[in-house]
Amino acid sequence: MNKITTFISRRAKKPTIFFWLAILMVFNILMNTPGLPTSTPSMQKISPTFNPFDLQAKGYNLQSFTNDLNLLGENGRAIYKNFMLLDIFFPFIYGVFFASLIWLVFRSKTNFLKYLFLIPLCTALFDYAENLFLTIGFYTYPNSSASIIQLASLFTQGKMVFNGLMVVSLLTTLIYWIVTKVKVKKTTAH
């Protein structure tokens, strides 16, 4: 645990957080801008009903996995492969960014709020496990294993739970930060 807190505390400085924010924005653009050979909209142009597996909160199975990859065709699968290459880095980027942001606000606290920074890191870990199994399924397609896809789906669902917890932890951080700023302003005004 000390190594994790040391790693995050070294990145939880304002200039470093802006650096991680910039990288996060670049990756979001690459993964979501229509026309780019790495983006979800580019895949959806080929197959309008396609939803990347890592965004399917209810999960998926071998049949839906295979059907979706069939509908994407060779061009769509090439784009998805590029998307998956970016997704090697994306969990690390958002995990470090959000964990650092939370740590920056709660670092001096002694209560449970100090440990909210672990939620983005857990989300990233689930994302990496999901990516591992999705990659195996993708590269063995059309002979993907049902158990591999089931594990990918399980980690996707777990990641989605942690995504929800991450949103709550970020809102908690934002509210705490605002309340703290208002209190400081009131005490300096008197």
N, C-alpha and C positions, 0 to 999 in steps of 0.2 A: 504494500500500500504506500510506503514511503517513496518508492521509486516513481509511482504514478503521480503522487502529489508534487514531487519535485519536478517531474517532467512538465506537468501542467502549470505549476507556479512560475516556471521559467518562461512560459509562453503567455502568461497572463499579465502582460504589460501592454499599455495602450498602443504603442507603435506596432508591436507584434500582432496584436488583435486586428488592427487595420490591414496588415499584410495578409492574414488568414482570411479576412473578409473579402479582400480583393481576389484571392485565389478561388474562394467559394463562389464568387460572382462569375468568374471566368468559366468555371466548370458548369455552373447552372446555364450559362449562355450556350456552351458547347453541347449540353445534353438536352436543351429545350428549344433551340432556335430552328424554325422550319428551314429546310433546305440544306442544313449541315449533315454531313455523312456520319454524324455521331448522335443524332437527336431523335427523341421519341416522335415529334411531329413528322420527321422524314419517314419513319417506319409506318406511321399512321396514314401517310399519303398513299403508301402501297397497299396497306390493309387497314381501312378506316376503323374497324372495330378492335384493332390490336391495342392491348394495354400491356406494357412491359410487366413481366412476371414479378419483378420486385416492387410493383405498385398494386398488386392484387391482394388486398387485405384479407379477403375470404379464402385465399389460397388457390391452388390449382392441382390438377392430377396429370398423370401421364397422357391421357387422351387429350385434354385441353392444351397441354404443353405441345404435343405433337401437332395438333390441329392448328394452333397459332403459328408455329414455325412453318407448317405447310403453306398457310395463307400468306405469310411474309414472302415466300419465294426466295430465290437465290439472292436477289438484290436487297431485299429486306433483311435477310439473315446476315448479309455483309454489313449493313448498317448496325444491326444489333450487336454484331461482333465488335465493331468500333465502340459502340456504347458501353459494352462490357469491359473493354480496355480502359476507358475512362473511369469506370466504376471500381477499378482496382485502387484508385487514389481517393475517390470521393468520400468513402466512409472515414478515412483518416482525417481528411480536411475538415469535414463538418464536425467530426467528433472532437478534434482538438480545438476548433474555433468555439463551439458552443460550451465545451467544458472550461475553456480558458475564460470565456465571458462570465460564466457563473462563478468560477473561482475568484475572479477579480472583484466581484461584488461581495461574496461571502467569506473570503479568505480569513478574516479575523474573527469570525464567529465561532462559538464553541458548541452550538447546538447542531441539530441534524441538517440544517440548511447548508452547512459547510460541505456536506457530502452530495448535494444535488449535482455537482459536476460529474459524478460517476454515471449519471443517466445517459448523457450523450455518448460516453465511452462504451457503455453496454449496448446502446443502439448500434454503434459502429461495429462492435464485435458480432452481433447478430447479422448485420449486413454482410460482413466478411464471410461468415459461415454460409449464408444464403448464396452469395456470389460463388463460393467454391462449388457448391452442389449444382447451381445453375450452369456453371461453366462445364462441369463434367457432363451434365445432361445435354448441353448444347453441342459439345464436341463429339458425343456419342450418337447424336441424332442421325438418322431416324430410329436407331436401336437403343434409345435411352432406357435406363432402368427405372422401373416404377418406384423402387425404394429410394433411389437417388432423388427423383423428382418429389417424392413425398417428403424427404428431408429438407429439400429446398423450400417447399411450400410451408413446412413447419417453421423454418427459420424466418421466412417472409412474414408469417403471422406474428411470430414473436417480435420481429423488428417493428411491425406496425403497432404493437402494444407499447413498446419502448418509445416509438415516435410520439404516441399520445402522451406518455409520461414526460418526454422531452419538452413538448409544447407547454405542458403544465409547469415544468421546472423553469422554463424560460419566462413564462408569464409571471411566475412567483418572483423570479429575479428582477424583472422589469418593475413590478409593483413595489417590491422592497426598495429598489434603487430610487424610484420616484418619491416614495414616502420619506426616505432618508434625506433626499435633497430638499424636500419641502420643510422638514424639521430643521435642517441646518439653516435654511434661509430664514425661518421664523426666529430661531435663536440669535442669529446675527443681526436681525432687524430690531430686536429689543435692546 
